[in-house]
Amino acid sequence: MPGHERRNPGRGWGGPAESCSCPFCGKVEKKRPGVPCNSIKCSECGTALVRHVEGNR
């Protein structure tokens, strides 16, 4: 939109994820470069993982 500037163009939402976590059971797994967290299934319960950045809960 004209007049609306993007913040951090091309940077995503807050920087790179350090790990992926399960929203159901809480298991945290190390992030694999180039693989979105939501395409990884939890090894404990099979739920799709979500992006997890240390310090953000």
MMTF fields as JSON, N, C-alpha, C and O atoms, coordinates in Angstrom:
{
  "mmtfVersion": "1.0.0",
  "mmtfProducer": "UNKNOWN",
  "numBonds": 227,
  "numAtoms": 228,
  "numGroups": 57,
  "numChains": 1,
  "numModels": 1,
  "chainsPerModel": [1],
  "groupsPerChain": [57],
  "chainIdList": ["A"],
  "bondAtomList": [4, 2, 8, 6, 12, 10, 16, 14, 20, 18, 24, 22, 28, 26, 32, 30, 36, 34, 40, 38, 44, 42, 48, 46, 52, 50, 56, 54, 60, 58, 64, 62, 68, 66, 72, 70, 76, 74, 80, 78, 84, 82, 88, 86, 92, 90, 96, 94, 100, 98, 104, 102, 108, 106, 112, 110, 116, 114, 120, 118, 124, 122, 128, 126, 132, 130, 136, 134, 140, 138, 144, 142, 148, 146, 152, 150, 156, 154, 160, 158, 164, 162, 168, 166, 172, 170, 176, 174, 180, 178, 184, 182, 188, 186, 192, 190, 196, 194, 200, 198, 204, 202, 208, 206, 212, 210, 216, 214, 220, 218, 224, 222],
  "bondOrderList": [1, 1, 1, 1, 1, 1, 1, 1, 1, 1, 1, 1, 1, 1, 1, 1, 1, 1, 1, 1, 1, 1, 1, 1, 1, 1, 1, 1, 1, 1, 1, 1, 1, 1, 1, 1, 1, 1, 1, 1, 1, 1, 1, 1, 1, 1, 1, 1, 1, 1, 1, 1, 1, 1, 1, 1],
  "groupList": [{"groupName": "MET", "atomNameList": ["N", "CA", "C", "O"], "elementList": ["N", "C", "C", "O"], "formalChargeList": [0, 0, 0, 0], "bondAtomList": [1, 0, 2, 1, 3, 2], "bondOrderList": [1, 1, 2], "singleLetterCode": "M", "chemCompType": "L-PEPTIDE LINKING"}, {"groupName": "PRO", "atomNameList": ["N", "CA", "C", "O"], "elementList": ["N", "C", "C", "O"], "formalChargeList": [0, 0, 0, 0], "bondAtomList": [1, 0, 2, 1, 3, 2], "bondOrderList": [1, 1, 2], "singleLetterCode": "P", "chemCompType": "L-PEPTIDE LINKING"}, {"groupName": "GLY", "atomNameList": ["N", "CA", "C", "O"], "elementList": ["N", "C", "C", "O"], "formalChargeList": [0, 0, 0, 0], "bondAtomList": [1, 0, 2, 1, 3, 2], "bondOrderList": [1, 1, 2], "singleLetterCode": "G", "chemCompType": "PEPTIDE LINKING"}, {"groupName": "HIS", "atomNameList": ["N", "CA", "C", "O"], "elementList": ["N", "C", "C", "O"], "formalChargeList": [0, 0, 0, 0], "bondAtomList": [1, 0, 2, 1, 3, 2], "bondOrderList": [1, 1, 2], "singleLetterCode": "H", "chemCompType": "L-PEPTIDE LINKING"}, {"groupName": "GLU", "atomNameList": ["N", "CA", "C", "O"], "elementList": ["N", "C", "C", "O"], "formalChargeList": [0, 0, 0, 0], "bondAtomList": [1, 0, 2, 1, 3, 2], "bondOrderList": [1, 1, 2], "singleLetterCode": "E", "chemCompType": "L-PEPTIDE LINKING"}, {"groupName": "ARG", "atomNameList": ["N", "CA", "C", "O"], "elementList": ["N", "C", "C", "O"], "formalChargeList": [0, 0, 0, 0], "bondAtomList": [1, 0, 2, 1, 3, 2], "bondOrderList": [1, 1, 2], "singleLetterCode": "R", "chemCompType": "L-PEPTIDE LINKING"}, {"groupName": "ASN", "atomNameList": ["N", "CA", "C", "O"], "elementList": ["N", "C", "C", "O"], "formalChargeList": [0, 0, 0, 0], "bondAtomList": [1, 0, 2, 1, 3, 2], "bondOrderList": [1, 1, 2], "singleLetterCode": "N", "chemCompType": "L-PEPTIDE LINKING"}, {"groupName": "TRP", "atomNameList": ["N", "CA", "C", "O"], "elementList": ["N", "C", "C", "O"], "formalChargeList": [0, 0, 0, 0], "bondAtomList": [1, 0, 2, 1, 3, 2], "bondOrderList": [1, 1, 2], "singleLetterCode": "W", "chemCompType": "L-PEPTIDE LINKING"}, {"groupName": "ALA", "atomNameList": ["N", "CA", "C", "O"], "elementList": ["N", "C", "C", "O"], "formalChargeList": [0, 0, 0, 0], "bondAtomList": [1, 0, 2, 1, 3, 2], "bondOrderList": [1, 1, 2], "singleLetterCode": "A", "chemCompType": "L-PEPTIDE LINKING"}, {"groupName": "SER", "atomNameList": ["N", "CA", "C", "O"], "elementList": ["N", "C", "C", "O"], "formalChargeList": [0, 0, 0, 0], "bondAtomList": [1, 0, 2, 1, 3, 2], "bondOrderList": [1, 1, 2], "singleLetterCode": "S", "chemCompType": "L-PEPTIDE LINKING"}, {"groupName": "CYS", "atomNameList": ["N", "CA", "C", "O"], "elementList": ["N", "C", "C", "O"], "formalChargeList": [0, 0, 0, 0], "bondAtomList": [1, 0, 2, 1, 3, 2], "bondOrderList": [1, 1, 2], "singleLetterCode": "C", "chemCompType": "L-PEPTIDE LINKING"}, {"groupName": "PHE", "atomNameList": ["N", "CA", "C", "O"], "elementList": ["N", "C", "C", "O"], "formalChargeList": [0, 0, 0, 0], "bondAtomList": [1, 0, 2, 1, 3, 2], "bondOrderList": [1, 1, 2], "singleLetterCode": "F", "chemCompType": "L-PEPTIDE LINKING"}, {"groupName": "LYS", "atomNameList": ["N", "CA", "C", "O"], "elementList": ["N", "C", "C", "O"], "formalChargeList": [0, 0, 0, 0], "bondAtomList": [1, 0, 2, 1, 3, 2], "bondOrderList": [1, 1, 2], "singleLetterCode": "K", "chemCompType": "L-PEPTIDE LINKING"}, {"groupName": "VAL", "atomNameList": ["N", "CA", "C", "O"], "elementList": ["N", "C", "C", "O"], "formalChargeList": [0, 0, 0, 0], "bondAtomList": [1, 0, 2, 1, 3, 2], "bondOrderList": [1, 1, 2], "singleLetterCode": "V", "chemCompType": "L-PEPTIDE LINKING"}, {"groupName": "ILE", "atomNameList": ["N", "CA", "C", "O"], "elementList": ["N", "C", "C", "O"], "formalChargeList": [0, 0, 0, 0], "bondAtomList": [1, 0, 2, 1, 3, 2], "bondOrderList": [1, 1, 2], "singleLetterCode": "I", "chemCompType": "L-PEPTIDE LINKING"}, {"groupName": "THR", "atomNameList": ["N", "CA", "C", "O"], "elementList": ["N", "C", "C", "O"], "formalChargeList": [0, 0, 0, 0], "bondAtomList": [1, 0, 2, 1, 3, 2], "bondOrderList": [1, 1, 2], "singleLetterCode": "T", "chemCompType": "L-PEPTIDE LINKING"}, {"groupName": "LEU", "atomNameList": ["N", "CA", "C", "O"], "elementList": ["N", "C", "C", "O"], "formalChargeList": [0, 0, 0, 0], "bondAtomList": [1, 0, 2, 1, 3, 2], "bondOrderList": [1, 1, 2], "singleLetterCode": "L", "chemCompType": "L-PEPTIDE LINKING"}],
  "groupTypeList": [0, 1, 2, 3, 4, 5, 5, 6, 1, 2, 5, 2, 7, 2, 2, 1, 8, 4, 9, 10, 9, 10, 1, 11, 10, 2, 12, 13, 4, 12, 12, 5, 1, 2, 13, 1, 10, 6, 9, 14, 12, 10, 9, 4, 10, 2, 15, 8, 16, 13, 5, 3, 13, 4, 2, 6, 5],
  "groupIdList": [1, 2, 3, 4, 5, 6, 7, 8, 9, 10, 11, 12, 13, 14, 15, 16, 17, 18, 19, 20, 21, 22, 23, 24, 25, 26, 27, 28, 29, 30, 31, 32, 33, 34, 35, 36, 37, 38, 39, 40, 41, 42, 43, 44, 45, 46, 47, 48, 49, 50, 51, 52, 53, 54, 55, 56, 57],
  "secStructList": [7, 6, 6, 7, 7, 7, 1, 1, 6, 6, 1, 6, 6, 6, 1, 7, 7, 1, 3, 3, 3, 7, 6, 6, 6, 7, 7, 3, 3, 3, 7, 7, 6, 6, 7, 7, 4, 4, 4, 1, 5, 7, 6, 6, 6, 7, 7, 5, 7, 3, 3, 3, 7, 6, 6, 7, 7],
  "xCoordList": [0.839, 0.0, 0.89, 1.86, 0.584, 1.354, 1.238, 0.158, 2.365, 2.356, 2.538, 2.692, 2.525, 2.728, 4.053, 4.214, 4.989, 6.312, 6.338, 5.782, 6.991, 7.158, 8.289, 9.306, 8.125, 9.209, 10.038, 9.492, 11.334, 12.25, 11.916, 11.662, 11.909, 11.557, 12.466, 13.691, 11.844, 12.599, 13.172, 13.928, 12.839, 13.424, 12.49, 12.877, 11.302, 10.377, 9.796, 9.678, 9.433, 8.782, 9.711, 9.563, 10.66, 11.452, 12.748, 13.316, 13.247, 14.537, 14.402, 13.297, 15.531, 15.506, 15.082, 15.428, 14.346, 13.959, 15.171, 15.937, 15.349, 16.447, 16.035, 16.864, 14.75, 14.24, 12.763, 12.131, 12.233, 10.814, 10.242, 10.917, 9.011, 8.411, 7.02, 6.352, 6.603, 5.286, 4.28, 4.464, 3.222, 2.226, 1.366, 0.655, 1.427, 0.604, 1.343, 0.844, 2.542, 3.252, 4.443, 4.99, 4.86, 5.939, 7.348, 8.307, 7.497, 8.833, 9.477, 8.816, 10.764, 11.504, 12.589, 13.333, 12.669, 13.669, 14.461, 13.935, 15.728, 16.583, 16.049, 15.614, 16.084, 15.632, 16.6, 17.816, 16.05, 16.858, 16.815, 15.73, 17.974, 17.998, 17.244, 17.407, 16.427, 15.687, 14.436, 13.734, 14.135, 12.943, 12.004, 12.352, 10.82, 9.869, 9.415, 9.173, 9.304, 8.884, 7.557, 7.386, 6.605, 5.277, 5.246, 4.206, 6.374, 6.428, 7.06, 7.185, 7.455, 8.062, 7.033, 6.345, 6.924, 6.003, 6.76, 7.921, 6.117, 6.699, 7.005, 6.173, 8.2, 8.587, 7.88, 7.86, 7.298, 6.594, 5.117, 4.602, 4.426, 2.971, 2.46, 1.282, 3.324, 2.921, 2.272, 1.856, 2.175, 1.604, 2.611, 3.818, 2.129, 3.021, 3.68, 3.011, 4.988, 5.724, 5.499, 5.07, 5.794, 5.698, 7.052, 7.896, 7.244, 8.485, 8.648, 7.699, 9.86, 10.134, 11.46, 12.489, 11.446, 12.663, 12.899, 11.994, 14.108, 14.416, 14.08, 14.376, 13.474, 13.098, 11.665, 11.099, 11.059, 9.653, 8.821, 9.149, 7.77, 6.943, 5.547, 4.693],
  "yCoordList": [-1.167, 0.0, 1.237, 1.299, 2.187, 3.422, 4.127, 4.199, 4.647, 5.359, 4.482, 4.997, 3.177, 2.259, 1.54, 0.767, 1.795, 1.174, -0.112, -0.182, -1.118, -2.372, -2.221, -1.595, -2.775, -2.822, -4.059, -5.132, -3.923, -5.044, -5.844, -7.045, -5.219, -5.96, -7.168, -7.064, -8.307, -9.526, -10.196, -11.158, -9.721, -10.273, -11.229, -11.785, -11.437, -12.352, -11.726, -10.504, -12.552, -12.089, -12.227, -13.16, -11.326, -11.284, -12.046, -12.307, -12.415, -13.085, -14.589, -15.131, -15.253, -16.697, -17.457, -17.076, -18.512, -19.363, -20.153, -20.644, -20.28, -21.059, -22.515, -23.424, -22.709, -24.058, -24.104, -23.077, -25.314, -25.539, -26.211, -27.022, -25.879, -26.494, -27.017, -26.557, -27.984, -28.578, -27.812, -27.701, -27.285, -26.547, -27.453, -26.97, -28.766, -29.715, -30.256, -30.159, -30.83, -31.458, -30.65, -30.963, -29.598, -28.736, -29.165, -28.474, -30.281, -30.732, -29.691, -29.157, -29.397, -28.421, -29.159, -29.96, -28.878, -29.503, -28.423, -27.346, -28.706, -27.756, -27.502, -28.427, -26.233, -25.83, -26.344, -26.238, -26.902, -27.348, -26.265, -25.891, -25.75, -24.684, -25.079, -26.189, -24.17, -24.402, -25.235, -25.467, -25.695, -26.527, -25.768, -25.528, -25.385, -24.672, -25.558, -26.752, -24.96, -25.723, -26.433, -27.573, -25.762, -26.362, -27.557, -28.199, -27.866, -29.057, -30.242, -31.335, -30.015, -31.057, -31.541, -30.73, -32.847, -33.428, -33.722, -34.127, -33.523, -33.805, -35.295, -36.139, -35.602, -37.011, -37.692, -38.92, -36.892, -37.442, -37.722, -38.784, -36.743, -36.885, -36.718, -36.965, -36.303, -36.208, -34.895, -34.754, -33.925, -32.621, -31.799, -31.926, -30.957, -30.08, -29.082, -28.503, -28.882, -27.97, -26.526, -26.256, -25.593, -24.165, -23.524, -24.091, -22.326, -21.583, -21.161, -20.707, -21.318, -20.973, -20.218, -20.753, -18.982, -18.201, -18.062, -17.662, -18.39, -18.314, -16.93, -15.922, -16.88, -15.619, -15.22, -14.396, -15.776, -15.498, -16.704, -17.826, -16.495, -17.621, -17.462, -18.315],
  "zCoordList": [0.0, 0.0, 0.0, 0.755, -0.807, -0.798, 0.547, 1.133, 1.028, 2.297, 3.518, 4.625, 3.344, 4.459, 4.258, 3.312, 5.143, 5.042, 5.863, 6.959, 5.312, 6.053, 7.049, 6.748, 8.203, 9.175, 8.915, 8.66, 8.976, 8.771, 7.52, 7.618, 6.348, 5.132, 4.925, 4.994, 4.672, 4.404, 5.63, 5.5, 6.812, 8.03, 8.756, 9.785, 8.272, 8.953, 10.202, 10.292, 11.162, 12.39, 13.578, 14.368, 13.724, 14.945, 14.899, 15.96, 13.766, 13.69, 13.581, 13.599, 13.468, 13.265, 14.521, 15.639, 14.323, 15.449, 15.898, 15.069, 17.197, 17.744, 17.933, 17.903, 18.126, 18.33, 17.966, 17.719, 17.939, 17.681, 18.925, 19.56, 19.271, 20.454, 20.145, 19.219, 20.937, 20.774, 21.636, 22.848, 21.023, 21.8, 22.678, 23.558, 22.442, 23.202, 24.424, 25.545, 24.209, 25.328, 25.836, 26.894, 25.088, 25.547, 25.175, 25.519, 24.486, 24.098, 23.186, 22.294, 23.401, 22.603, 21.831, 22.396, 20.528, 19.672, 18.961, 18.68, 18.667, 17.968, 16.566, 15.88, 16.142, 14.803, 13.753, 13.91, 12.678, 11.544, 10.47, 10.026, 10.041, 9.031, 7.76, 7.252, 7.258, 6.021, 6.169, 5.184, 7.38, 7.61, 8.541, 9.697, 8.064, 8.925, 10.088, 9.914, 11.267, 12.449, 12.232, 12.662, 11.56, 11.421, 10.468, 10.322, 9.817, 8.972, 9.716, 9.162, 10.973, 11.794, 12.81, 13.431, 12.983, 13.964, 15.259, 15.221, 16.38, 17.69, 17.807, 17.473, 18.281, 18.424, 19.593, 19.679, 20.494, 21.65, 21.368, 21.72, 20.718, 20.572, 19.141, 18.883, 18.199, 16.804, 16.391, 15.241, 17.307, 16.997, 16.186, 16.395, 15.264, 14.497, 15.45, 16.306, 15.301, 16.164, 15.745, 14.623, 16.658, 16.398, 16.669, 17.363, 16.107, 16.261, 17.716, 18.355, 18.227, 19.618, 19.664, 19.253, 20.161, 20.323, 21.815, 22.548, 22.281, 23.705, 24.243, 23.601, 25.398, 26.014, 25.706, 26.424, 24.664, 24.337, 24.715, 24.33, 25.448, 25.865, 25.336, 25.58]
}
